[in-house]
Amino acid sequence: MPRHQMQARNNEHRQVKMHILLTGKDGQLGWELHRRLEQAYNVIAIGRNDHDFRNAQHLHDMLKRLPPLSLIVNAAAYTDVDKAEHEPLTAELVNAEAPAVLASEADRRGIPMIHFSTDYVFDGRKWTKPYTEDDRPNPISVYGWSKLAGEHRVRDICNRHLIFRLSGLYGTRCRNFLTTMLKCLQQGKPPRVVDDQIISPNWCPMVAEAVDHVVARIGNIGHNEWGVYHLTGTGSTTWYEFAHRIIEKMSQLWDKPMLVPQAVSSDEYGAAAKRPAYSIMNPDKFSRTFSNALPDWQMQFLHCINEG
């Protein structure tokens, strides 16, 4: 289909206002999604203060009371990677059982579902090139296993699903790597940061923008386009290099003395949960399918600094 015809159909789809259920509105991604989606659609947004996502039966009962919906977007998740090691049941309830209930409701209503997963479904042993959607997951943490279980539940229950694997999310809201580094800079305390985990950071507003682009196309998505996608920018860095970049830029903007992060190994850092040493994902499938792509991680960070 020519691009101008596709755009016309997308605009027509927006004019017939979709009714979207968005979960996880209080999280850093959910907040950005809510802010964007409510500009064009009717959004019912719920968060942890509205519902306990550990209670599957209550979630099921709440969903039955909702008005007609066009789409479910699940951004709710248990994301405390280290705490999950000690609370595996809670991680499973929120990251696997709750998505299963949402997928069941989407299937019952005959509507699509968007669900978010993580690069932590991989074990980090690939090294040679970025992970593709065809690579076999092998999580090494409770959090990773719970997110992979959620993927399986959604895929098995709801045929019209889009699962977007994300990596290294950060923003100026909520607790994340960026806000942690900014707090260290404000307090004048050099942070200890691991230098042996290769990652690709992604700025939440740009991820939300990409998802908004997909939502506009939901009505035109064909049978072969449902499935799992890696939604990430290109390029790679380490947490240490990213920390150094953040502190360098912000110390200039805030006119504060430059701090030098302390580089440590993952073993020296001593986190409760293991992280993949390499979790770079290939975004080509997403780019081809949706004619959209996130910038590389450095460009995303520049956008973040300029807008922050």
C-alpha positions as YAML, in Angstrom:
chain: A
units: angstrom
residues:
- id: 1
  name: MET
  ca: [0.00, 0.00, 0.00]
- id: 2
  name: PRO
  ca: [1.40, 3.47, -0.89]
- id: 3
  name: ARG
  ca: [2.58, 5.48, 2.12]
- id: 4
  name: HIS
  ca: [-0.03, 8.25, 1.63]
- id: 5
  name: GLN
  ca: [-2.87, 5.73, 1.59]
- id: 6
  name: MET
  ca: [-1.54, 4.02, 4.72]
- id: 7
  name: GLN
  ca: [-1.28, 7.39, 6.49]
- id: 8
  name: ALA
  ca: [-4.84, 8.22, 5.48]
- id: 9
  name: ARG
  ca: [-6.07, 4.93, 6.95]
- id: 10
  name: ASN
  ca: [-4.11, 5.55, 10.13]
- id: 11
  name: ASN
  ca: [-5.66, 9.02, 10.46]
- id: 12
  name: GLU
  ca: [-9.10, 7.56, 9.84]
- id: 13
  name: HIS
  ca: [-8.43, 4.96, 12.55]
- id: 14
  name: ARG
  ca: [-7.53, 7.74, 15.00]
- id: 15
  name: GLN
  ca: [-10.70, 9.66, 14.15]
- id: 16
  name: VAL
  ca: [-12.81, 6.67, 15.24]
- id: 17
  name: LYS
  ca: [-11.66, 6.97, 18.83]
- id: 18
  name: MET
  ca: [-10.27, 3.78, 20.25]
- id: 19
  name: HIS
  ca: [-11.03, 2.86, 23.85]
- id: 20
  name: ILE
  ca: [-7.81, 1.64, 25.47]
- id: 21
  name: LEU
  ca: [-7.19, 0.01, 28.82]
- id: 22
  name: LEU
  ca: [-3.70, 0.97, 30.02]
- id: 23
  name: THR
  ca: [-2.23, -0.72, 33.08]
- id: 24
  name: GLY
  ca: [0.82, 0.45, 34.99]
- id: 25
  name: LYS
  ca: [0.03, 4.15, 34.68]
- id: 26
  name: ASP
  ca: [2.28, 5.02, 37.65]
- id: 27
  name: GLY
  ca: [5.44, 3.44, 36.23]
- id: 28
  name: GLN
  ca: [7.94, 5.35, 34.12]
- id: 29
  name: LEU
  ca: [6.78, 3.78, 30.84]
- id: 30
  name: GLY
  ca: [3.10, 3.67, 31.76]
- id: 31
  name: TRP
  ca: [3.14, 7.36, 32.66]
- id: 32
  name: GLU
  ca: [4.66, 8.30, 29.30]
- id: 33
  name: LEU
  ca: [2.22, 6.05, 27.43]
- id: 34
  name: HIS
  ca: [-0.74, 7.59, 29.25]
- id: 35
  name: ARG
  ca: [0.48, 11.10, 28.46]
- id: 36
  name: ARG
  ca: [0.74, 10.29, 24.75]
- id: 37
  name: LEU
  ca: [-2.21, 8.00, 24.18]
- id: 38
  name: GLU
  ca: [-4.78, 10.18, 25.94]
- id: 39
  name: GLN
  ca: [-4.14, 12.89, 23.33]
- id: 40
  name: ALA
  ca: [-5.81, 10.79, 20.62]
- id: 41
  name: TYR
  ca: [-7.76, 8.03, 22.35]
- id: 42
  name: ASN
  ca: [-10.14, 7.36, 25.20]
- id: 43
  name: VAL
  ca: [-7.85, 5.81, 27.82]
- id: 44
  name: ILE
  ca: [-8.84, 4.00, 31.00]
- id: 45
  name: ALA
  ca: [-5.60, 4.05, 32.98]
- id: 46
  name: ILE
  ca: [-5.07, 2.04, 36.15]
- id: 47
  name: GLY
  ca: [-2.06, 1.67, 38.43]
- id: 48
  name: ARG
  ca: [-0.96, 0.11, 41.68]
- id: 49
  name: ASN
  ca: [-3.13, 2.51, 43.69]
- id: 50
  name: ASP
  ca: [-6.21, 1.41, 41.74]
- id: 51
  name: HIS
  ca: [-5.65, -2.32, 41.76]
- id: 52
  name: ASP
  ca: [-3.48, -4.99, 43.36]
- id: 53
  name: PHE
  ca: [-2.00, -6.84, 40.37]
- id: 54
  name: ARG
  ca: [-1.09, -9.73, 42.65]
- id: 55
  name: ASN
  ca: [-4.78, -10.62, 42.93]
- id: 56
  name: ALA
  ca: [-5.81, -12.36, 39.70]
- id: 57
  name: GLN
  ca: [-9.43, -12.86, 40.72]
- id: 58
  name: HIS
  ca: [-9.96, -9.20, 41.58]
- id: 59
  name: LEU
  ca: [-8.32, -8.23, 38.29]
- id: 60
  name: HIS
  ca: [-10.63, -10.60, 36.42]
- id: 61
  name: ASP
  ca: [-13.70, -9.17, 38.15]
- id: 62
  name: MET
  ca: [-12.61, -5.59, 37.47]
- id: 63
  name: LEU
  ca: [-12.05, -6.28, 33.78]
- id: 64
  name: LYS
  ca: [-15.55, -7.71, 33.37]
- id: 65
  name: ARG
  ca: [-17.04, -4.43, 34.64]
- id: 66
  name: LEU
  ca: [-15.23, -2.25, 32.09]
- id: 67
  name: PRO
  ca: [-17.04, -0.74, 29.08]
- id: 68
  name: PRO
  ca: [-16.27, -1.87, 25.51]
- id: 69
  name: LEU
  ca: [-12.56, -1.72, 24.70]
- id: 70
  name: SER
  ca: [-10.53, -1.60, 21.47]
- id: 71
  name: LEU
  ca: [-7.12, -2.48, 22.89]
- id: 72
  name: ILE
  ca: [-5.37, -3.51, 26.12]
- id: 73
  name: VAL
  ca: [-1.88, -2.12, 26.77]
- id: 74
  name: ASN
  ca: [-0.16, -3.78, 29.72]
- id: 75
  name: ALA
  ca: [2.68, -1.71, 31.15]
- id: 76
  name: ALA
  ca: [2.26, -3.02, 34.70]
- id: 77
  name: ALA
  ca: [5.21, -5.05, 35.94]
- id: 78
  name: TYR
  ca: [7.23, -6.09, 38.95]
- id: 79
  name: THR
  ca: [10.59, -4.56, 38.01]
- id: 80
  name: ASP
  ca: [12.73, -4.79, 41.16]
- id: 81
  name: VAL
  ca: [15.22, -7.29, 39.75]
- id: 82
  name: ASP
  ca: [17.07, -7.91, 43.00]
- id: 83
  name: LYS
  ca: [14.03, -8.02, 45.26]
- id: 84
  name: ALA
  ca: [12.42, -10.57, 42.95]
- id: 85
  name: GLU
  ca: [15.06, -13.09, 44.03]
- id: 86
  name: HIS
  ca: [13.45, -13.05, 47.47]
- id: 87
  name: GLU
  ca: [9.86, -12.58, 46.28]
- id: 88
  name: PRO
  ca: [9.51, -15.03, 43.38]
- id: 89
  name: LEU
  ca: [5.78, -15.57, 43.96]
- id: 90
  name: THR
  ca: [5.03, -11.85, 43.79]
- id: 91
  name: ALA
  ca: [7.11, -11.53, 40.62]
- id: 92
  name: GLU
  ca: [5.22, -14.44, 39.07]
- id: 93
  name: LEU
  ca: [1.80, -13.08, 40.05]
- id: 94
  name: VAL
  ca: [2.47, -9.62, 38.59]
- id: 95
  name: ASN
  ca: [4.64, -10.54, 35.59]
- id: 96
  name: ALA
  ca: [2.96, -13.77, 34.49]
- id: 97
  name: GLU
  ca: [-0.45, -14.34, 36.08]
- id: 98
  name: ALA
  ca: [-1.76, -10.78, 35.68]
- id: 99
  name: PRO
  ca: [-0.77, -10.66, 31.97]
- id: 100
  name: ALA
  ca: [-2.54, -14.01, 31.52]
- id: 101
  name: VAL
  ca: [-5.75, -12.54, 32.95]
- id: 102
  name: LEU
  ca: [-5.44, -9.49, 30.70]
- id: 103
  name: ALA
  ca: [-4.75, -11.68, 27.67]
- id: 104
  name: SER
  ca: [-7.78, -13.82, 28.47]
- id: 105
  name: GLU
  ca: [-9.96, -10.71, 28.64]
- id: 106
  name: ALA
  ca: [-8.54, -9.42, 25.34]
- id: 107
  name: ASP
  ca: [-9.26, -12.78, 23.73]
- id: 108
  name: ARG
  ca: [-12.79, -12.86, 25.17]
- id: 109
  name: ARG
  ca: [-13.50, -9.40, 23.78]
- id: 110
  name: GLY
  ca: [-11.81, -10.15, 20.44]
- id: 111
  name: ILE
  ca: [-9.37, -7.23, 20.78]
- id: 112
  name: PRO
  ca: [-5.56, -6.98, 20.53]
- id: 113
  name: MET
  ca: [-3.14, -6.71, 23.44]
- id: 114
  name: ILE
  ca: [0.23, -4.99, 23.74]
- id: 115
  name: HIS
  ca: [2.53, -6.40, 26.42]
- id: 116
  name: PHE
  ca: [6.06, -5.41, 27.44]
- id: 117
  name: SER
  ca: [8.92, -7.75, 28.23]
- id: 118
  name: THR
  ca: [12.65, -7.38, 28.73]
- id: 119
  name: ASP
  ca: [16.15, -8.12, 27.46]
- id: 120
  name: TYR
  ca: [16.64, -10.05, 30.71]
- id: 121
  name: VAL
  ca: [14.93, -13.06, 29.12]
- id: 122
  name: PHE
  ca: [18.38, -13.77, 27.60]
- id: 123
  name: ASP
  ca: [21.40, -15.17, 29.43]
- id: 124
  name: GLY
  ca: [23.94, -12.78, 27.89]
- id: 125
  name: ARG
  ca: [26.21, -15.44, 26.46]
- id: 126
  name: LYS
  ca: [25.78, -14.63, 22.76]
- id: 127
  name: TRP
  ca: [28.43, -11.86, 22.51]
- id: 128
  name: THR
  ca: [29.00, -12.09, 18.74]
- id: 129
  name: LYS
  ca: [25.95, -10.13, 17.58]
- id: 130
  name: PRO
  ca: [22.68, -8.71, 18.94]
- id: 131
  name: TYR
  ca: [19.90, -11.07, 19.94]
- id: 132
  name: THR
  ca: [17.07, -11.52, 17.45]
- id: 133
  name: GLU
  ca: [13.51, -12.62, 18.12]
- id: 134
  name: ASP
  ca: [14.49, -16.10, 16.89]
- id: 135
  name: ASP
  ca: [17.14, -16.58, 19.59]
- id: 136
  name: ARG
  ca: [16.15, -18.90, 22.40]
- id: 137
  name: PRO
  ca: [15.59, -17.13, 25.74]
- id: 138
  name: ASN
  ca: [17.36, -18.44, 28.81]
- id: 139
  name: PRO
  ca: [16.87, -16.12, 31.81]
- id: 140
  name: ILE
  ca: [19.36, -16.16, 34.68]
- id: 141
  name: SER
  ca: [17.23, -14.35, 37.28]
- id: 142
  name: VAL
  ca: [13.80, -14.75, 38.87]
- id: 143
  name: TYR
  ca: [12.75, -11.48, 37.25]
- id: 144
  name: GLY
  ca: [13.82, -12.73, 33.81]
- id: 145
  name: TRP
  ca: [11.98, -16.04, 34.27]
- id: 146
  name: SER
  ca: [8.82, -14.27, 35.42]
- id: 147
  name: LYS
  ca: [8.85, -11.97, 32.38]
- id: 148
  name: LEU
  ca: [9.45, -14.89, 30.02]
- id: 149
  name: ALA
  ca: [6.54, -16.74, 31.66]
- id: 150
  name: GLY
  ca: [4.41, -13.67, 31.00]
- id: 151
  name: GLU
  ca: [5.40, -13.73, 27.33]
- id: 152
  name: HIS
  ca: [4.36, -17.37, 27.06]
- id: 153
  name: ARG
  ca: [1.04, -16.80, 28.77]
- id: 154
  name: VAL
  ca: [0.13, -13.88, 26.51]
- id: 155
  name: ARG
  ca: [1.19, -15.73, 23.35]
- id: 156
  name: ASP
  ca: [-0.74, -18.86, 24.30]
- id: 157
  name: ILE
  ca: [-3.97, -17.07, 25.24]
- id: 158
  name: CYS
  ca: [-4.36, -14.10, 22.89]
- id: 159
  name: ASN
  ca: [-3.67, -14.57, 19.19]
- id: 160
  name: ARG
  ca: [-3.65, -10.85, 18.40]
- id: 161
  name: HIS
  ca: [-0.74, -9.87, 20.61]
- id: 162
  name: LEU
  ca: [2.29, -7.61, 20.32]
- id: 163
  name: ILE
  ca: [5.06, -8.30, 22.82]
- id: 164
  name: PHE
  ca: [7.75, -5.63, 22.89]
- id: 165
  name: ARG
  ca: [11.03, -6.52, 24.59]
- id: 166
  name: LEU
  ca: [12.64, -3.40, 26.05]
- id: 167
  name: SER
  ca: [16.06, -2.70, 27.54]
- id: 168
  name: GLY
  ca: [17.70, -0.17, 29.84]
- id: 169
  name: LEU
  ca: [14.67, 2.11, 30.29]
- id: 170
  name: TYR
  ca: [15.38, 5.48, 31.85]
- id: 171
  name: GLY
  ca: [13.73, 8.86, 32.22]
- id: 172
  name: THR
  ca: [13.40, 11.81, 34.56]
- id: 173
  name: ARG
  ca: [10.55, 10.22, 36.51]
- id: 174
  name: CYS
  ca: [10.54, 7.30, 38.95]
- id: 175
  name: ARG
  ca: [13.59, 5.41, 40.16]
- id: 176
  name: ASN
  ca: [15.87, 4.39, 37.32]
- id: 177
  name: PHE
  ca: [19.53, 4.54, 36.34]
- id: 178
  name: LEU
  ca: [19.40, 8.17, 35.20]
- id: 179
  name: THR
  ca: [17.67, 9.49, 38.31]
- id: 180
  name: THR
  ca: [20.03, 7.47, 40.51]
- id: 181
  name: MET
  ca: [23.07, 9.02, 38.81]
- id: 182
  name: LEU
  ca: [21.56, 12.51, 39.11]
- id: 183
  name: LYS
  ca: [21.01, 11.96, 42.82]
- id: 184
  name: CYS
  ca: [24.66, 10.95, 43.22]
- id: 185
  name: LEU
  ca: [25.75, 14.09, 41.39]
- id: 186
  name: GLN
  ca: [23.55, 16.31, 43.56]
- id: 187
  name: GLN
  ca: [24.96, 14.72, 46.71]
- id: 188
  name: GLY
  ca: [28.55, 14.82, 45.44]
- id: 189
  name: LYS
  ca: [28.97, 11.07, 45.94]
- id: 190
  name: PRO
  ca: [30.76, 9.12, 43.15]
- id: 191
  name: PRO
  ca: [28.62, 6.04, 42.39]
- id: 192
  name: ARG
  ca: [29.87, 2.46, 42.11]
- id: 193
  name: VAL
  ca: [28.84, 1.23, 38.66]
- id: 194
  name: VAL
  ca: [29.41, -2.10, 36.94]
- id: 195
  name: ASP
  ca: [31.62, -2.00, 33.87]
- id: 196
  name: ASP
  ca: [31.15, -5.57, 32.58]
- id: 197
  name: GLN
  ca: [27.51, -5.50, 31.44]
- id: 198
  name: ILE
  ca: [26.98, -4.40, 27.83]
- id: 199
  name: ILE
  ca: [23.59, -2.76, 27.35]
- id: 200
  name: SER
  ca: [21.60, -0.41, 25.13]
- id: 201
  name: PRO
  ca: [19.82, 2.31, 27.16]
- id: 202
  name: ASN
  ca: [16.46, 3.62, 25.91]
- id: 203
  name: TRP
  ca: [14.67, 6.83, 26.84]
- id: 204
  name: CYS
  ca: [11.07, 6.25, 27.93]
- id: 205
  name: PRO
  ca: [9.42, 9.10, 25.96]
- id: 206
  name: MET
  ca: [10.87, 7.79, 22.70]
- id: 207
  name: VAL
  ca: [9.74, 4.24, 23.47]
- id: 208
  name: ALA
  ca: [6.25, 5.58, 24.22]
- id: 209
  name: GLU
  ca: [6.31, 7.52, 20.94]
- id: 210
  name: ALA
  ca: [7.15, 4.33, 19.03]
- id: 211
  name: VAL
  ca: [4.33, 2.46, 20.76]
- id: 212
  name: ASP
  ca: [1.92, 5.30, 19.94]
- id: 213
  name: HIS
  ca: [2.94, 4.90, 16.30]
- id: 214
  name: VAL
  ca: [2.08, 1.20, 16.49]
- id: 215
  name: VAL
  ca: [-1.27, 1.87, 18.17]
- id: 216
  name: ALA
  ca: [-2.20, 4.12, 15.26]
- id: 217
  name: ARG
  ca: [-1.66, 1.13, 12.98]
- id: 218
  name: ILE
  ca: [-3.44, -1.49, 15.07]
- id: 219
  name: GLY
  ca: [-6.42, -1.63, 12.74]
- id: 220
  name: ASN
  ca: [-4.14, -2.37, 9.78]
- id: 221
  name: ILE
  ca: [-1.91, -5.02, 11.35]
- id: 222
  name: GLY
  ca: [-2.11, -8.27, 9.41]
- id: 223
  name: HIS
  ca: [-2.11, -11.84, 10.64]
- id: 224
  name: ASN
  ca: [1.62, -12.33, 10.16]
- id: 225
  name: GLU
  ca: [2.59, -9.16, 12.03]
- id: 226
  name: TRP
  ca: [1.41, -10.15, 15.49]
- id: 227
  name: GLY
  ca: [4.16, -11.55, 17.71]
- id: 228
  name: VAL
  ca: [7.35, -10.65, 19.57]
- id: 229
  name: TYR
  ca: [9.49, -7.62, 18.70]
- id: 230
  name: HIS
  ca: [12.65, -6.05, 20.05]
- id: 231
  name: LEU
  ca: [11.88, -2.38, 20.63]
- id: 232
  name: THR
  ca: [15.23, -0.75, 21.23]
- id: 233
  name: GLY
  ca: [17.67, 1.70, 19.75]
- id: 234
  name: THR
  ca: [20.96, 0.66, 18.20]
- id: 235
  name: GLY
  ca: [24.47, 0.82, 19.56]
- id: 236
  name: SER
  ca: [25.87, -0.42, 22.85]
- id: 237
  name: THR
  ca: [27.64, 0.78, 25.95]
- id: 238
  name: THR
  ca: [28.24, -0.34, 29.53]
- id: 239
  name: TRP
  ca: [26.48, 0.92, 32.62]
- id: 240
  name: TYR
  ca: [29.78, 2.51, 33.65]
- id: 241
  name: GLU
  ca: [30.21, 4.35, 30.34]
- id: 242
  name: PHE
  ca: [26.60, 5.49, 30.48]
- id: 243
  name: ALA
  ca: [27.05, 6.74, 34.04]
- id: 244
  name: HIS
  ca: [30.17, 8.65, 33.01]
- id: 245
  name: ARG
  ca: [28.26, 10.26, 30.11]
- id: 246
  name: ILE
  ca: [25.34, 11.26, 32.35]
- id: 247
  name: ILE
  ca: [27.51, 12.79, 35.06]
- id: 248
  name: GLU
  ca: [29.76, 14.57, 32.57]
- id: 249
  name: LYS
  ca: [26.85, 16.23, 30.76]
- id: 250
  name: MET
  ca: [24.85, 17.11, 33.85]
- id: 251
  name: SER
  ca: [27.82, 18.46, 35.80]
- id: 252
  name: GLN
  ca: [28.30, 20.92, 32.93]
- id: 253
  name: LEU
  ca: [24.63, 21.90, 32.84]
- id: 254
  name: TRP
  ca: [24.35, 22.22, 36.62]
- id: 255
  name: ASP
  ca: [27.81, 23.76, 37.01]
- id: 256
  name: LYS
  ca: [28.82, 21.13, 39.54]
- id: 257
  name: PRO
  ca: [32.22, 19.51, 40.04]
- id: 258
  name: MET
  ca: [32.74, 16.48, 37.82]
- id: 259
  name: LEU
  ca: [32.47, 13.15, 39.62]
- id: 260
  name: VAL
  ca: [34.25, 10.07, 38.33]
- id: 261
  name: PRO
  ca: [32.19, 6.90, 38.84]
- id: 262
  name: GLN
  ca: [33.96, 3.95, 40.42]
- id: 263
  name: ALA
  ca: [34.09, 1.04, 37.97]
- id: 264
  name: VAL
  ca: [33.45, -2.35, 39.56]
- id: 265
  name: SER
  ca: [32.77, -5.83, 38.27]
- id: 266
  name: SER
  ca: [29.36, -7.46, 38.66]
- id: 267
  name: ASP
  ca: [30.87, -9.78, 41.29]
- id: 268
  name: GLU
  ca: [32.32, -6.84, 43.20]
- id: 269
  name: TYR
  ca: [29.03, -4.97, 43.07]
- id: 270
  name: GLY
  ca: [27.32, -7.95, 44.67]
- id: 271
  name: ALA
  ca: [23.72, -7.57, 43.44]
- id: 272
  name: ALA
  ca: [21.29, -10.27, 44.57]
- id: 273
  name: ALA
  ca: [20.25, -11.12, 41.01]
- id: 274
  name: LYS
  ca: [22.48, -11.98, 38.09]
- id: 275
  name: ARG
  ca: [22.27, -9.77, 35.01]
- id: 276
  name: PRO
  ca: [23.16, -10.79, 31.45]
- id: 277
  name: ALA
  ca: [26.69, -9.66, 30.59]
- id: 278
  name: TYR
  ca: [25.48, -8.87, 27.06]
- id: 279
  name: SER
  ca: [21.87, -7.96, 26.32]
- id: 280
  name: ILE
  ca: [21.96, -6.08, 23.02]
- id: 281
  name: MET
  ca: [18.88, -6.78, 20.89]
- id: 282
  name: ASN
  ca: [18.41, -6.40, 17.15]
- id: 283
  name: PRO
  ca: [15.52, -3.99, 16.34]
- id: 284
  name: ASP
  ca: [15.37, -4.69, 12.58]
- id: 285
  name: LYS
  ca: [12.13, -6.69, 12.72]
- id: 286
  name: PHE
  ca: [10.31, -3.84, 14.47]
- id: 287
  name: SER
  ca: [11.74, -1.28, 12.05]
- id: 288
  name: ARG
  ca: [10.73, -3.28, 8.97]
- id: 289
  name: THR
  ca: [7.26, -4.13, 10.19]
- id: 290
  name: PHE
  ca: [6.21, -0.74, 11.55]
- id: 291
  name: SER
  ca: [8.35, 1.59, 9.41]
- id: 292
  name: ASN
  ca: [9.64, 3.16, 12.60]
- id: 293
  name: ALA
  ca: [12.89, 3.01, 14.54]
- id: 294
  name: LEU
  ca: [14.36, 4.37, 17.74]
- id: 295
  name: PRO
  ca: [17.56, 6.40, 17.36]
- id: 296
  name: ASP
  ca: [20.82, 4.97, 18.67]
- id: 297
  name: TRP
  ca: [21.28, 5.23, 22.43]
- id: 298
  name: GLN
  ca: [23.56, 8.27, 22.24]
- id: 299
  name: MET
  ca: [21.05, 10.27, 20.18]
- id: 300
  name: GLN
  ca: [18.28, 9.31, 22.60]
- id: 301
  name: PHE
  ca: [20.35, 10.57, 25.50]
- id: 302
  name: LEU
  ca: [20.99, 13.89, 23.75]
- id: 303
  name: HIS
  ca: [17.24, 14.30, 23.23]
- id: 304
  name: CYS
  ca: [16.70, 13.54, 26.92]
- id: 305
  name: ILE
  ca: [19.27, 16.15, 28.03]
- id: 306
  name: ASN
  ca: [17.96, 18.80, 25.64]
- id: 307
  name: GLU
  ca: [14.35, 18.34, 26.74]
- id: 308
  name: GLY
  ca: [15.16, 17.89, 30.42]
...
